[in-house]
Amino acid sequence: MNIKPLADRVVLKMLEAEETTKSGIILTSKAQEKPQVAEIVAVGPGGLVDGKEVKMEVSVGDKVLMSKYAGTEVKVDGEEYTILRQSDILAIVE
């Protein structure tokens, strides 16, 4: 099944959280922070949103930094995705 976002929404696949600290301490799953870096797997067409023209600035394959608790988490075919508005994306990671 494919997910096709509408308007200014994007579908993200979260990247794995760090399992060790920079000093080498291994973290349990509860101690790990929720990841904020994700890869875009689908992008909506943009268009009119709330009466304003929205141009999509991101594309499929971009790695992005997003707001910590933004979006809606969904599970499709056993994979977890996050769907959010483009405005909840903070930056593109290069």
C-alpha positions in Angstrom: 0.0 0.0 0.0 1.3 3.5 -0.9 0.7 6.6 1.1 -0.1 9.7 -0.9 -0.1 12.9 1.3 -2.6 15.7 0.5 -1.9 19.5 0.3 1.2 20.6 2.2 1.7 17.3 4.0 4.8 15.0 3.9 5.3 11.4 4.9 8.5 10.7 6.9 10.3 7.6 8.0 12.1 8.2 11.2 15.8 7.4 11.3 17.1 5.2 14.2 17.9 6.8 17.5 21.5 6.8 18.7 22.2 3.7 20.9 25.4 5.0 22.5 26.5 8.4 23.7 29.6 10.2 22.3 31.5 8.9 25.3 30.5 5.3 24.6 27.8 4.7 27.1 25.1 2.3 25.8 21.6 3.6 26.3 18.5 1.5 26.9 15.5 2.1 24.7 13.7 4.1 27.4 16.7 6.4 27.9 17.0 7.2 24.1 15.5 10.5 22.9 12.8 10.4 20.3 14.7 10.9 17.0 14.1 14.3 15.2 15.8 13.4 12.0 13.8 11.6 9.3 13.8 10.8 5.6 11.0 12.0 3.4 9.2 9.1 1.6 6.3 11.1 0.0 5.4 14.7 -0.6 2.0 16.3 -1.2 1.4 18.6 -4.2 1.2 21.8 -2.2 -1.5 24.2 -3.6 -3.9 26.4 -1.6 -3.8 25.8 2.2 -5.9 28.1 4.4 -6.3 30.5 1.4 -2.5 30.9 0.8 -0.5 29.3 -2.0 2.0 26.8 -0.6 5.1 25.7 -2.6 6.7 22.5 -1.5 10.3 23.2 -0.5 11.3 19.5 0.2 11.4 16.4 -2.0 11.5 12.6 -1.6 14.8 11.4 -0.2 15.6 14.6 1.7 16.7 14.1 5.3 15.0 16.7 7.5 15.0 17.9 11.1 11.5 18.1 12.5 9.7 19.5 15.6 10.0 17.0 18.4 6.3 16.0 18.9 5.0 17.1 15.5 2.8 15.1 13.2 0.7 11.9 13.4 2.3 8.5 13.7 0.8 5.8 11.5 1.6 2.2 10.9 1.2 0.8 7.3 2.2 -2.8 6.3 4.2 -3.1 9.5 6.3 0.1 8.9 5.9 3.2 11.1 5.6 6.6 9.4 4.9 10.2 10.5 2.7 12.5 8.5 3.0 16.2 9.1 2.7 19.6 7.5 5.7 21.1 5.7 5.6 24.0 8.2 6.6 21.5 11.0 9.9 20.7 9.3 12.6 22.9 10.7 15.5 22.2 8.3 16.9 20.0 5.6 20.0 18.1 6.8 22.8 18.0 4.3 
